[in-house]
């Protein structure tokens, strides 16, 4: 559950929109929050994907040194 405080003007506008659409204010707020989170969650995934692609395209051996060190350490346990 989430409680949100709105200023009087926004509350009035939300009430008018909800009444005009035959929906509850909670339903409209839920949809707005869902769209906001989806948009920003997608932006984070896009940035992570961009960084992965950039790292994979790099031919710099230093980028792989950590991975190689972990593989060498793991090999000692086998």
LUMFI-924612 format. One record per residue: residue in one letter; x, y, z of N, C-alpha, C, O, CB in turn. Coordinates in nm, 4 decimals, m for minus. Glycine has a CB too. Layout:
<midos>
MIDO aa       nu       nv       nw      cau      cav      caw       cu       cv       cw       ou       ov       ow      cbu      cbv      cbw
MIDO  A        X        Y        Z        X        Y        Z        X        Y        Z        X        Y        Z        X        Y        Z
...
</midos>
This chain:
<midos>
MIDO aa       nu       nv       nw      cau      cav      caw       cu       cv       cw       ou       ov       ow      cbu      cbv      cbw
MIDO  X   0.0846  m0.1178   0.0000   0.0000   0.0000   0.0000   0.0886   0.1234   0.0000   0.1942   0.1249   0.0632  m0.0959   0.0002   0.1216
MIDO  X   0.0465   0.2244  m0.0692   0.1230   0.3470  m0.0828   0.0280   0.4645  m0.0661  m0.0754   0.4712  m0.1325   0.1966   0.3530  m0.2199
MIDO  X   0.0620   0.5549   0.0206  m0.0155   0.6779   0.0348   0.0625   0.7914  m0.0285   0.1841   0.8007  m0.0114  m0.0469   0.7085   0.1843
MIDO  X  m0.0057   0.8767  m0.1006   0.0605   0.9876  m0.1695  m0.0133   1.1165  m0.1354  m0.1359   1.1235  m0.1443   0.0642   0.9644  m0.3246
MIDO  X   0.0620   1.2170  m0.0968   0.0027   1.3486  m0.0709   0.0143   1.4329  m0.1976   0.1219   1.4461  m0.2558   0.0725   1.4197   0.0504
MIDO  X  m0.0983   1.4892  m0.2384  m0.1018   1.5741  m0.3569  m0.1392   1.7156  m0.3149  m0.2138   1.7354  m0.2190  m0.2021   1.5191  m0.4625
MIDO  X  m0.0860   1.8145  m0.3882  m0.1306   1.9505  m0.3600  m0.2751   1.9641  m0.4062  m0.3243   1.8823  m0.4840  m0.0389   2.0562  m0.4301
MIDO  X  m0.3417   2.0665  m0.3585  m0.4855   2.0814  m0.3847  m0.5187   2.0861  m0.5329  m0.6168   2.0261  m0.5768  m0.5371   2.2065  m0.3184
MIDO  X  m0.4373   2.1574  m0.6103  m0.4634   2.1703  m0.7534  m0.4516   2.0357  m0.8248  m0.5368   2.0012  m0.9067  m0.3672   2.2712  m0.8157
MIDO  X  m0.3473   1.9602  m0.7945  m0.3305   1.8297  m0.8589  m0.4419   1.7342  m0.8162  m0.4919   1.6566  m0.8976  m0.1924   1.7695  m0.8244
MIDO  X  m0.4801   1.7398  m0.6913  m0.5911   1.6563  m0.6415  m0.7199   1.6900  m0.7175  m0.7945   1.6005  m0.7569  m0.6117   1.6772  m0.4876
MIDO  X  m0.7450   1.8188  m0.7375  m0.8653   1.8610  m0.8103  m0.8610   1.8105  m0.9540  m0.9607   1.7598  m1.0054  m0.8792   2.0148  m0.8084
MIDO  X  m0.7458   1.8243  m1.0186  m0.7328   1.7789  m1.1572  m0.7470   1.6278  m1.1678  m0.8133   1.5778  m1.2586  m0.5986   1.8225  m1.2150
MIDO  X  m0.6849   1.5548  m1.0752  m0.6956   1.4087  m1.0755  m0.8404   1.3659  m1.0576  m0.8874   1.2747  m1.1256  m0.6081   1.3475  m0.9646
MIDO  X  m0.9113   1.4318  m0.9660  m1.0524   1.4002  m0.9424  m1.1342   1.4224  m1.0696  m1.2193   1.3406  m1.1044  m1.1088   1.4860  m0.8270
MIDO  X  m1.1080   1.5332  m1.1384  m1.1819   1.5634  m1.2613  m1.1536   1.4604  m1.3699  m1.2453   1.4166  m1.4394  m1.1464   1.7032  m1.3118
MIDO  X  m1.0277   1.4218  m1.3849  m0.9917   1.3214  m1.4863  m1.0562   1.1869  m1.4524  m1.1127   1.1208  m1.5396  m0.8372   1.3061  m1.4963
MIDO  X  m1.0476   1.1475  m1.3265  m1.1055   1.0193  m1.2842  m1.2563   1.0177  m1.3102  m1.3104   0.9200  m1.3620  m1.0768   0.9933  m1.1340
MIDO  X  m1.3223   1.1260  m1.2739  m1.4675   1.1347  m1.2947  m1.4985   1.1290  m1.4441  m1.5917   1.0601  m1.4857  m1.5250   1.2653  m1.2322
MIDO  X  m1.4207   1.2011  m1.5246  m1.4441   1.2038  m1.6691  m1.4226   1.0688  m1.7358  m1.4866   1.0383  m1.8365  m1.3542   1.3056  m1.7332
MIDO  X  m1.3329   0.9878  m1.6805  m1.3038   0.8566  m1.7387  m1.3810   0.7445  m1.6712  m1.3759   0.6296  m1.7153  m1.1559   0.8279  m1.7303
MIDO  X  m1.4517   0.7773  m1.5654  m1.5259   0.6739  m1.4929  m1.4333   0.5763  m1.4225  m1.4647   0.4579  m1.4105  m1.6170   0.5984  m1.5879
MIDO  X  m1.3193   0.6256  m1.3759  m1.2211   0.5413  m1.3082  m1.1948   0.5984  m1.1695  m1.2301   0.7128  m1.1408  m1.0888   0.5315  m1.3904
MIDO  X  m1.1337   0.5195  m1.0854  m1.0961   0.5691  m0.9540  m0.9638   0.6445  m0.9626  m0.8843   0.6221  m1.0538  m1.0859   0.4533  m0.8530
MIDO  X  m0.9412   0.7342  m0.8667  m0.8135   0.8055  m0.8620  m0.6997   0.7064  m0.8394  m0.5911   0.7227  m0.8950  m0.8146   0.9132  m0.7506
MIDO  X  m0.7238   0.6056  m0.7593  m0.6206   0.5040  m0.7340  m0.5830   0.4306  m0.8611  m0.4656   0.4012  m0.8836  m0.6683   0.4040  m0.6290
MIDO  X  m0.6811   0.4010  m0.9440  m0.6548   0.3303  m1.0693  m0.5675   0.4151  m1.1610  m0.4742   0.3642  m1.2230  m0.7867   0.2939  m1.1397
MIDO  X  m0.5978   0.5437  m1.1696  m0.5185   0.6329  m1.2540  m0.3772   0.6473  m1.1983  m0.2800   0.6432  m1.2738  m0.5860   0.7710  m1.2652
MIDO  X  m0.3652   0.6640  m1.0667  m0.2330   0.6772  m1.0048  m0.1514   0.5497  m1.0242  m0.0319   0.5565  m1.0526  m0.2465   0.7092  m0.8548
MIDO  X  m0.2149   0.4339  m1.0090  m0.1462   0.3052  m1.0272  m0.0917   0.2950  m1.1689   0.0229   0.2545  m1.1884  m0.2419   0.1866  m0.9978
MIDO  X  m0.1734   0.3318  m1.2689  m0.1281   0.3272  m1.4082  m0.0118   0.4235  m1.4317   0.0834   0.3904  m1.5024  m0.2441   0.3607  m1.5031
MIDO  X  m0.0198   0.5425  m1.3724   0.0869   0.6418  m1.3905   0.2178   0.5923  m1.3283   0.3241   0.6066  m1.3887   0.0460   0.7774  m1.3278
MIDO  X   0.2109   0.5349  m1.2096   0.3309   0.4835  m1.1437   0.3874   0.3661  m1.2225   0.5090   0.3551  m1.2384   0.2999   0.4408  m0.9985
MIDO  X   0.3008   0.2786  m1.2719   0.3461   0.1640  m1.3518   0.4207   0.2111  m1.4765   0.5278   0.1591  m1.5081   0.2262   0.0752  m1.3920
MIDO  X   0.3648   0.3093  m1.5475   0.4316   0.3613  m1.6681   0.5660   0.4239  m1.6325   0.6641   0.4047  m1.7044   0.3421   0.4653  m1.7394
MIDO  X   0.5714   0.4982  m1.5231   0.6956   0.5629  m1.4810   0.8030   0.4588  m1.4501   0.9168   0.4705  m1.4954   0.6709   0.6520  m1.3580
MIDO  X   0.7659   0.3576  m1.3729   0.8616   0.2534  m1.3352   0.9055   0.1740  m1.4585   1.0240   0.1452  m1.4746   0.8000   0.1588  m1.2295
MIDO  X   0.8112   0.1390  m1.5444   0.8471   0.0663  m1.6673   0.9454   0.1460  m1.7519   1.0422   0.0908  m1.8041   0.7213   0.0345  m1.7497
MIDO  X   0.9206   0.2753  m1.7654   1.0081   0.3606  m1.8472   1.1478   0.3656  m1.7875   1.2463   0.3519  m1.8601   0.9503   0.5034  m1.8590
MIDO  X   1.1580   0.3848  m1.6583   1.2897   0.3970  m1.5967   1.3586   0.2619  m1.5823   1.4811   0.2540  m1.5912   1.2778   0.4633  m1.4609
MIDO  X   1.2832   0.1577  m1.5605   1.3412   0.0232  m1.5546   1.3994  m0.0128  m1.6910   1.5075  m0.0710  m1.6988   1.2345  m0.0818  m1.5110
MIDO  X   1.3289   0.0213  m1.7974   1.3779  m0.0057  m1.9328   1.5039   0.0753  m1.9601   1.5960   0.0258  m2.0250   1.2693   0.0268  m2.0380
MIDO  X   1.5094   0.1987  m1.9117   1.6282   0.2813  m1.9317   1.7497   0.2181  m1.8645   1.8596   0.2203  m1.9200   1.6051   0.4231  m1.8772
MIDO  X   1.7304   0.1618  m1.7451   1.8410   0.0942  m1.6766   1.8873  m0.0288  m1.7536   2.0072  m0.0525  m1.7682   1.7994   0.0542  m1.5349
MIDO  X   1.7910  m0.1072  m1.8031   1.8272  m0.2261  m1.8809   1.8984  m0.1877  m2.0101   1.9927  m0.2551  m2.0513   1.7023  m0.3095  m1.9126
MIDO  X   1.8542  m0.0806  m2.0739   1.9179  m0.0349  m2.1972   2.0620   0.0064  m2.1713   2.1509  m0.0264  m2.2499   1.8396   0.0819  m2.2581
MIDO  X   2.0859   0.0781  m2.0618   2.2212   0.1205  m2.0283   2.3097   0.0006  m1.9954   2.4255  m0.0031  m2.0368   2.2187   0.2181  m1.9106
MIDO  X   2.2578  m0.0966  m1.9222   2.3352  m0.2169  m1.8897   2.3707  m0.2923  m2.0181   2.4829  m0.3408  m2.0331   2.2556  m0.3091  m1.7928
MIDO  X   2.2757  m0.3018  m2.1095   2.2995  m0.3689  m2.2374   2.4063  m0.2944  m2.3174   2.4938  m0.3567  m2.3775   2.1685  m0.3788  m2.3189
MIDO  X   2.3991  m0.1600  m2.3181   2.4967  m0.0792  m2.3906   2.6367  m0.1016  m2.3341   2.7332  m0.1150  m2.4094   2.4594   0.0700  m2.3836
MIDO  X   2.6474  m0.1056  m2.2022   2.7777  m0.1265  m2.1404   2.8308  m0.2669  m2.1680   2.9509  m0.2843  m2.1885   2.7691  m0.1026  m1.9902
MIDO  X   2.7438  m0.3663  m2.1690   2.7853  m0.5033  m2.1998   2.8377  m0.5135  m2.3420   2.9401  m0.5769  m2.3674   2.6688  m0.6007  m2.1798
MIDO  X   2.7669  m0.4510  m2.4335   2.8089  m0.4547  m2.5740   2.9438  m0.3846  m2.5900   3.0313  m0.4330  m2.6618   2.7021  m0.3881  m2.6652
MIDO  X   2.9599  m0.2706  m2.5228   3.0869  m0.1971  m2.5313   3.2014  m0.2799  m2.4738   3.3104  m0.2837  m2.5309   3.0766  m0.0623  m2.4568
MIDO  X   3.1770  m0.3457  m2.3618   3.2818  m0.4280  m2.3005   3.3158  m0.5475  m2.3891   3.4327  m0.5833  m2.4032   3.2378  m0.4762  m2.1611
MIDO  X   3.2137  m0.6092  m2.4486   3.2371  m0.7255  m2.5344   3.3138  m0.6864  m2.6608   3.3914  m0.7658  m2.7141   3.1037  m0.7916  m2.5722
MIDO  X   3.2919  m0.5651  m2.7077   3.3583  m0.5200  m2.8299   3.5025  m0.4780  m2.8045   3.5809  m0.4649  m2.8984   3.2816  m0.4047  m2.8914
MIDO  X   3.5373  m0.4571  m2.6796   3.6727  m0.4120  m2.6459   3.7714  m0.5274  m2.6603   3.7444  m0.6401  m2.6188   3.6773  m0.3547  m2.5021
MIDO  X   3.8853  m0.4969  m2.7196   3.9907  m0.5976  m2.7323   4.0980  m0.5778  m2.6252   4.2077  m0.6327  m2.6355   4.0539  m0.5919  m2.8727
MIDO  X   4.0662  m0.5004  m2.5241   4.1625  m0.4703  m2.4191   4.1745  m0.5900  m2.3243   4.0775  m0.6233  m2.2562   4.1208  m0.3426  m2.3414
MIDO  X   4.2907  m0.6552  m2.3182   4.3074  m0.7715  m2.2311   4.2824  m0.7396  m2.0841   4.2452  m0.8284  m2.0073   4.4463  m0.8279  m2.2472
MIDO  X   4.3020  m0.6153  m2.0440   4.2787  m0.5785  m1.9039   4.1328  m0.5976  m1.8657   4.1019  m0.6207  m1.7488   4.3206  m0.4333  m1.8787
MIDO  X   4.0434  m0.5884  m1.9622   3.9013  m0.6074  m1.9338   3.8716  m0.7500  m1.8886   3.7724  m0.7735  m1.8196   3.8181  m0.5737  m2.0569
MIDO  X   3.9555  m0.8442  m1.9263   3.9292  m0.9848  m1.8968   4.0153  m1.0379  m1.7825   4.0008  m1.1538  m1.7434   3.9521  m1.0682  m2.0205
MIDO  X   4.1033  m0.9564  m1.7292   4.1968  m1.0056  m1.6284   4.1255  m1.0561  m1.5037   4.1667  m1.1575  m1.4475   4.2945  m0.8964  m1.5906
MIDO  X   4.0217  m0.9901  m1.4595   3.9495  m1.0349  m1.3409   3.8861  m1.1713  m1.3660   3.8956  m1.2616  m1.2829   3.8420  m0.9321  m1.3007
MIDO  X   3.8214  m1.1851  m1.4814   3.7573  m1.3116  m1.5169   3.8593  m1.4244  m1.5237   3.8333  m1.5349  m1.4762   3.6840  m1.2987  m1.6506
MIDO  X   3.9749  m1.3969  m1.5826   4.0797  m1.4990  m1.5934   4.1338  m1.5362  m1.4553   4.1645  m1.6528  m1.4307   4.1945  m1.4490  m1.6838
MIDO  X   4.1458  m1.4394  m1.3657   4.1942  m1.4679  m1.2300   4.0967  m1.5577  m1.1562   4.1379  m1.6498  m1.0857   4.2157  m1.3376  m1.1513
MIDO  X   3.9685  m1.5317  m1.1719   3.8658  m1.6154  m1.1068   3.8692  m1.7564  m1.1647   3.8620  m1.8538  m1.0897   3.7238  m1.5533  m1.1246
MIDO  X   3.8800  m1.7688  m1.2959   3.8880  m1.9013  m1.3591   4.0106  m1.9776  m1.3097   4.0017  m2.0977  m1.2841   3.8925  m1.8877  m1.5128
MIDO  X   4.1237  m1.9109  m1.2961   4.2452  m1.9767  m1.2465   4.2272  m2.0223  m1.1027   4.2696  m2.1316  m1.0651   4.3658  m1.8824  m1.2568
MIDO  X   4.1634  m1.9368  m1.0224   4.1388  m1.9739  m0.8825   4.0429  m2.0925  m0.8747   4.0627  m2.1832  m0.7939   4.0818  m1.8537  m0.8036
MIDO  X   3.9411  m2.0921  m0.9566   3.8444  m2.2028  m0.9588   3.9118  m2.3323  m1.0025   3.8787  m2.4392  m0.9513   3.7266  m2.1701  m1.0527
MIDO  X   4.0054  m2.3242  m1.0962   4.0733  m2.4427  m1.1451   4.1511  m2.5115  m1.0328   4.1664  m2.6336  m1.0338   4.1670  m2.4063  m1.2601
MIDO  X   4.2000  m2.4338  m0.9363   4.2728  m2.4906  m0.8250   4.1842  m2.5764  m0.7330   4.2343  m2.6605  m0.6583   4.3368  m2.3800  m0.7457
MIDO  X   4.0538  m2.5543  m0.7392   3.9599  m2.6303  m0.6545   3.9138  m2.7584  m0.7226   3.8508  m2.8430  m0.6593   3.8380  m2.5441  m0.6191
MIDO  X   3.9440  m2.7731  m0.8485   3.8958  m2.8919  m0.9211   3.9866  m3.0086  m0.9038   3.9604  m3.1159  m0.9582   3.8806  m2.8627  m1.0674
</midos>
